[in-house]
């Protein structure tokens, strides 16, 4: 392999390693309200993620993702909510078929 290709592969590997998810030490522990977010709250957070993102740019007290969650079920709800939202957005941009 050429030297530039080695550098590119190394840089790509570093980039991908930097995107890897780490452990969540707050998973399963109650938040300030004394509750742990589950599937339904994850679903809601996934649906409202665009609004939450814009607000989080201007307010440091707003986060996209609830860290005090129950793990897999919250994540599943979050992804399903985001897919519901994305499906609605993409459906509207398809246009009419004749």
Residue pairs with C-beta under 8 A, 6 or more apart in sequence:
1 9
24 67
24 69
26 67
26 68
27 67
27 68
27 69
27 70
27 71
28 36
28 69
28 70
28 71
29 36
29 68
30 36
30 68
31 37
31 66
31 67
31 68
35 68
36 68
36 69
36 70
37 45
37 66
37 68
37 69
37 70
37 74
38 69
38 70
38 73
38 74
38 77
39 73
39 74
39 76
39 77
40 77
41 66
41 69
41 74
41 77
42 66
42 69
42 73
42 74
42 75
42 76
42 77
42 78
42 80
42 81
43 77
43 78
43 80
43 81
44 77
44 81
45 52
45 64
45 65
45 66
45 77
45 78
45 81
46 77
46 78
46 79
46 80
46 81
46 82
46 83
46 84
46 85
47 81
47 82
47 84
47 85
48 81
49 64
49 78
49 81
49 82
49 85
50 85
52 62
52 63
52 64
53 64
55 62
56 62
56 63
56 64
65 78
66 74
69 75
